[in-house]
């Protein structure tokens, strides 16, 4: 048998040689990339100087000196009252919803509702008053008018009504007088600590 003649074939898997060794090419490429990465970034030009004061958009909040708006006040009430020929003290809470317009002749208008308990006699009182006010000398003064209900543990509820005067100094002192069914007239001097819980 004749032996088959197999030609030797060499396959070049690397880069074609052009006189420069392959390792030298890799080192040159790495040095080129390192030099590009360490180059300083381009410098941005300075912004032009301001020619006037900065402009500020309008604020959505009302000025602090402007007290106009709708308020809800909630707070404790303490009072001393004379009813049924005897003095007694009472403590409770009051909720007021008031619309304030300082520059108007009728500077405040709203309603107030509250409840209190007597300390000596049994029972207590609940009331609902309409209130109006006007600004005098930088302070708000006003009047109240409305029905009330006198409650007791051993008697049916008694209907009454009252009219009062008040002033707002951060706290609200007030005085009112009225009549309660079967018990006659009464007077009451008190103080309401008005804490704002809502303003619009």
Secondary structure by P-SEA (a helix, b strand, c coil): cccbbbbbbbbbcccccccccaaaaaaaaaaaaaaaaacccccccccccccccccccccccccccccbbbbbbbbbbbbccccccccccccbbbbbbbbbbccccccccccccbbbbbccccccccbbbbbbbbbccccccbbbbbbbbbbbccccccccccccccccccbbbbcccccccccccccccccccccccccc
